[in-house]
């Protein structure tokens, strides 16, 4: 199994169980960063001792234009298997920490999102586009390996 196999990204709303398919980011593939976690203690001689507890995953996705028009075979909406309209995506992103999971692709696994940051969005008319969207999703549970869990 690959460590990180990007494809069409997905968001799973935990309360409803609906899996929404995001458009493929057009500004590069989704990127993953593993944030190391562990305590650092200063020893009596001034050196440092660091104990590795694990890593927290962080995924970044960027769209020059988030396209929520009905193309590429996806139905637009908030139901299971749909591509979320920009308003549906923003509704999911307005939820509480731990209310949704993210996966960078069908074979990549995923994690429950505890915090996220969105770039400013410029919506261009009512044509189904949101200009300049970048979202960074960060987990909150320490992973013992750099492999995303089941999604």
N, C-alpha and C positions, 0 to 999 in steps of 0.2 A: 504494500500500500504506500502511495507517495506521501511524503510529509506534508506537502502543500500543493494541491492540484487545483488551480483556479479554473473557473468556468462561469456559468451564469450564477451570480450571487443570489442567496436566499435569506429571507427573514422569516422566523417562525414566531407568531404571537402565542405566547404560552397559555393564556387564558382560553383562547378559542381553539388552539391547535392548528390554525390556518398557516400554511406555508406560502409566502408571497415571493414571486420571482422578480428580482430587480433587473433593470437593463444592464448589460455589460458595460462597465466603466469605459469611456472612450479616451481617457487620459491615462493610458497604461493599465496594466492588470492590477487587481487588488494586491496590496502589499501587506505583509505580516511582519510584525516586530515582536520579539519575545523580551519582555521586561524582567530582568532577574530580580528575585526577591530573597532576602535573607538578612540576618542581623550582622552588623559590623561592630566588633569590639576592639578597643585599643588595649594592647598588652602592656605590661609594666616597662618593657624596653622601648615602647613607642611604636612598635610594629602593629599591623592590623591582622585580626583574625576574622575571616568571613565564612559564614556557614550558608551553603546553598540550600534554600528550601524548595526552589522551583522557579517557574516563570509565569507571568501573566501575559496572555496574548492580546495583541492590539492590531486591528485591521483597518487600513485606510483605503477608501474608494473615492474616485474623482470622476465627475462628468462635466464636460464643458457645457453640455445641455442634457438635463435629465429628460428623457423622452417617454411620456406616458400616453402616447397615442397608440391606438390598436394596430400594431404591426408586428411582424415577426411571429405571428401565430398566437399571441397572448391576448386574453381577455383582460380589459382594464377593470379593476375593482378591488375590493378588500376580502373577497372570498378565497378559499383554499385553491391554490394553483393559478391565481390571477397575478397580473403585474399591477402593483399599486399605482394609482394616480398620485401626483405629487402631494395632493391634499391628504390622501390615505397614508402615504409614507410619513408625512409630517405628524399625522395623528398617532401613528405607531411610535414615532420619536418623541412624542409628548407624554408617553407613558412613564411609569415609575421604573427606577432601576430594577433589573431582574424580571421585567415583564416581557422581554423578547430575546430570542437567540439570533445569531448571525452566522452565516456560512459563506465563504468566498466561492464555493462551487459545489456541484452535486457530489463529487467524490472527495471533498476536502475535510469533512467534519465541521464542527462549529463549537460555539460556546455561548453561555448566557452573558448578555451585555449588562455591565454594572454602571458604565459611564460612557458618554459619547460627546463629541463636539462636531457641530455643523458649521460650515463656512457660511458667510452671508449669501443669500439666494436672490437672484434677480429674475422675477417671473416676467416673461415676455408675452403679454397678451393672453388670450384664451385659447391658444393653439396647442396646448398640451406640452409645453416646454418649460423647464425651469433652468435658467442659465447659471452656470458656475457653481454647482453643488459639489462639496467635498465633505465626507463624513468619516470621522475616525471613531471606531468602536473599540472599547476596552473591556476586557473581562474583569472579574473580581475574585475569582477562585484561582488559587495557585495550582498550576499543572506540574506534575512530576516529570514530564517529558515534553519535548517540543513537537508534539503531535496533537492535533485538534481532536476532541472527543466526538462521540457519535452525535449526529444531528437528527 
